[in-house]
Amino acid sequence: MRVSLVADSSGSRFTPLVVLELASDTNQDAIAWLLSRIRDQQQDGGAELLVEQLGPGVDAQEKENPNVFLVGATWQRLLSGAEDVGLFKEFNDGSMRGFTCANKHDFKDYQGDGDSFLSMAECQYIIKHLLDTLRAKQETHVPGHSEVKLYPGKSIVRRLQSKGILVQVFPLHEKEELKRLSFSWYGKVKLSLQPLDDIRHYYGEGQALYFCFLEYFTFALVPMALIGVPYYLFDWEDYDKYVIFAAFNLVWCTVILELWKRCSASLAYRWGTLSRKKAFEEPRPGFHGVLGFNPVTGREEPLYPHAKRLLRIYLVSLPFVLLCLYLSLYVMMIYFQMEGWALSVHDQEPSFWTGVLLFIPSIIYAVVIEVMNLIYRYAAEFLTEWENHRLESSYQNHLVLKVLVFNFFNCFASLFYIAFVMQDMVLLRQSLATLLITSQILNQFMEAFLPYWLQRRRNKKMMRKVQKRRTLEDKELPLAEQVRLEADMSTYLGTFDDYLELFLLFGYVSLFSCVYPLAAVLVVLNNITEVYSDAFKMCRVFKRPFSDPAANIGVWQLAFEAMSVIAVVTNCSLIGMSPQVKAYFPDSESQLILWTVAIEHVLLAFKFILSFLIPDVPKPIQISLARLEFESLEALKKKQHHGADPG
């Protein structure tokens, strides 16, 4: 843990773990009230945490926000918090069990006071949970801010966030551990696996699962890439050979997705998130409604009629998404007109420059697609926020659905049009290559170079500011500077965009794999650089995110499986349309269509049988989970038996 300690107002020294930043114009009464609520004993409805204001920086005459607070906790509080959030840790017998303070000495890594038992990421997650569950008592509004209403039993922190009083809450980086992690992760160029356990220890399970999936996905595409290379090199135009390639790809996509489930289940079991009970979900910060009685919690809280939400979804969100899809089609048609114009110019007087001109429309279109995806993403977030979902999980699912539908349509519509309406395989191959390569270059630039450059400027500014005051022997920043520097870093928005990028790459590889066999090679190369750039931006560019105790990749698993089903349909249709296959059915087109549909159905059936045959959770893990359940039932029976037996 970080060595620098700060003293609480009571005089006890603690390690700062989480930073709270309030708006600079926050009323002093509101600050005093919030701090006392954070410090109050648990039985008085407080969070019982330690909190101290951050001292002024080295160069304090600048317009610095004074309302920055460091939050920490005593070990005792963290351990009882670990029990509250249902943390799973390794037991003495090697199994993973829910931590309880009562039998803390039975856990494997618990020594002495248990001060190395919880990782820093777990401590920060616990503190965030305790802050989030800090509830209003009888206050009707935040002191000094009469416009910010409070309801008994509602989360104070979420209310302050949605009203803009609480600017940000973020966990602090741990310099030494981060140095070690970044060195073993991307510091040395090497061909070895990522340090997943270290990533999980520092960033939490959700993050580590994404990096594991990225690595797995890269390895899984290697066979497709190896088979694709000779197709490309020897320019096998013969569709009979393509049929074999396409069939292999379709089976392979199913197998890798099924095996991934097993892989993620093994990891989640080892990390203790597989059998962890879902905590009762609190309403989202932005959720609002009319006060009513919630039969589940037995409390008065804002409720929002389900029918009203459905109306918003079907009468506003759905038409909006359809309108965006129409716009995307319109842009696509403009692209085809540009393509036609470039071709006609090239045909009139072919030269080197008109040859270059042929690629320009595709590149412009690829850039426009990225820009449209970005704009639509903001619109989708705004709409999903407006739909007023009560739970974070339901908000996420609606957002993912909106974004996936549009991105899928926007990225692949032109390819479908070329393949099935224009039926021009040469143009399809060229468009696929251009779209894939341009989007990869753009993504790498937007994701890694741009944020890194901005962050370097901030770092230099802060270093100059500190060096003006005194010469630093080493490059360590004092705590106040470190906190302010991290507060200025970009906020990491979660793995959403990273998964989305992988989803689209998976689409490029699987949907039209029989037309452009080199796609898998490009995606493998992209993923190798992606591992480095993502690792780099996590360690150097972004604020540390709170850990997310995920057991799997969630709704993305479904998205990838849906994509692999669509891939069966597109590949079968492409092969059915090839001149070689058409030659077998010279007289009747209906017979050709029937055969294509029949083969597609056989392949789909084969996919579903495969997914049924490969169990999602490996057998040994199933057994140990069942054994744990059996033991807890036995313990419960014993307890009841002793309770009933007065002797």
C-alpha positions, 0 to 999 in steps of 0.5 A: 500500500502507499506509505504516505499517511494522512491524519484524520481530524480525530488524529488517527493516521490512515492510508488514503484510498479514495478521493472525493471531489466536491464542486468548488462552490459547495456550501460549507454547511453541506461539506460539514454535514457530508463529512460528519455523515461519512465519519459517523458510527455505523449504528448512527447511520454513518459510513464510519470511514476516515476522511480528511481534506487534502492540503493545498498544493505546492503552488497554492495561489493558483485556482485550485479546488479546495474541496478535495477529500481523502477517504480511508478506513480502519482495518476492522471497518474494511473487514466488516465491509468485506463481509457486507459486500459478500467478498469471496476469499480462499479458505484453508482447504483451497475452496473459495468461500464468502468472507465473514469476520466470525471465521476470519482465521480460517481463511488462507491469507489471513495473518496477524491483524489481516492487514495484507488480507485484502488487496488495495482494489478490494479495499477501494471497492468496499469503501465505494460500497460503503459510501454508496450505501450512506443513506439519508435519514430525516433530512429533507434537503442537503444543508445549504442547498435547498434545491437538492431534495433528499428522501429517507433511505435514499443514497446520499452520494448518488443524489449528490452526483446526479445534482453535480455537487459531488464532481467525482469519486475515484480510487488512488493509484498505488505507485510502486505496485503500478510500476511493477505491474506495467513493467511485467505487462507491457514494459518489456517486449516479449511473447508471453501471456499477460499477468492476469492475476496481477491485473485482477489484483490491481484493477479487479475482475471485470478488467482482468476478464476483458484482457483475458478475453482479448488474449483468448480471442487473439489466440483463437484466431491464429488457426483461421489466420494460418489457413487464410494466408495460403488462400491469399498468397496463391490467389485461390479464386476457386469457390470449391476451396472457399467452401472448406474455409468457410465451413471451418470458420463457422465451426471454429467460431462456435467452438471458440465461443463455447470454450471461452465460457469454460475458460471464464468460469475457471477464472471466475471460480479462481477469483471467487466471483463465480458463486458470489451472490449478486448484491441487491441492486441499488437504484442508479444515480440518475433514477427519479420517480414519484415517492411510493412504497416499494414492496421488496425493500419495505421502504418509501422510495421513488417509483417509476411506472413500467408502462411509462418506461415502455412507452418511452422505449417504443414511441421515442427510442425505437423510432430514433434508432430507426431514423439513425439506421435510415441516415446510415443507409443514406450515407452509404448510398452517397458512398456508392455514388462517390465510388461510381464517380471514382471508377468512371474517372479511372476508366476514362484515363487510368493513371497512378493518381486515379488508381489512388483515387479509387481507394479514397471513397472507401477511406472517407466512408470508413472515417465517416462510419467512425464519426457516426458511431461516436455521435450515435453513442452519445445520443444512445446514452442520452436516450437510455438515461432518459428512459429512466431505468431503475437498475444499472444492469437494465440501463447497460443492457438497453444501451448495449442493444441500441449501440450494437444494432446501430454499429452493426448496421453502420459498419456492415450495411455497405458490405451486405449491399455489395455482397447481396445486391450488387453481387460484386465480389472484387469490390466486396474484398476491396471494401472489406480490406479498406474498412478493416484497416482504416478503422483499426488505424483510427481506433489505435490513434483515438485510443492510445496516442491521443490520450497519451499525448494529452496526459504527457502534457499534464504530467509535464505541467505538474512537474514544472509546477513542483520543480519551481518550488524546490528541486526534486531529488527523485521523481516522486510527487508529494501526495497533494500533487499526486492526487491533483494530477490523478484528479485531472486524468481522463476517466476510464469509461469501462470496458464497453468500447473495448468489447464493442471494438472486438465485436466488430472485428469478430464481425469482419472476420466471421461474416465474410470470411470466405471472401477475404481470408486475410481478415483474420491475419489483420485482426490478430495483428491488431489485437497484439498491438491492442493488448499493448495499447490498452495496457498502456492506457490503463496504467498511464493515461486513465484514473484508476477505475473501481474494481468490478466483481464480474463473473463473465463478460455478461451480455457480450457473450450473447452478442458474439454468439448472435454474430456467429449465427448471422455469420452462418447465414451470410457465408452460406448465401455467399457460397450459394451465389458463387458462379461455381455453385450456380453451375450445378443448378443451371435450370432451377434457381429455387432448387439452389435456394432450397439447398442453400437454406438446407445446408445453412439449417444443418450448420445451425443445428450443428452449432446448437448441438456443439454448444449443448455438448460442451458444458459451460462450467468444467466438471471439477468446478461443478463438483466443488461448487456443489460440495460447498452448497452441500456443506452450507446446508449441513451447517444450517441444519446443525444450527437449526438442530442445536437451536431446537435442542434446549439440552 
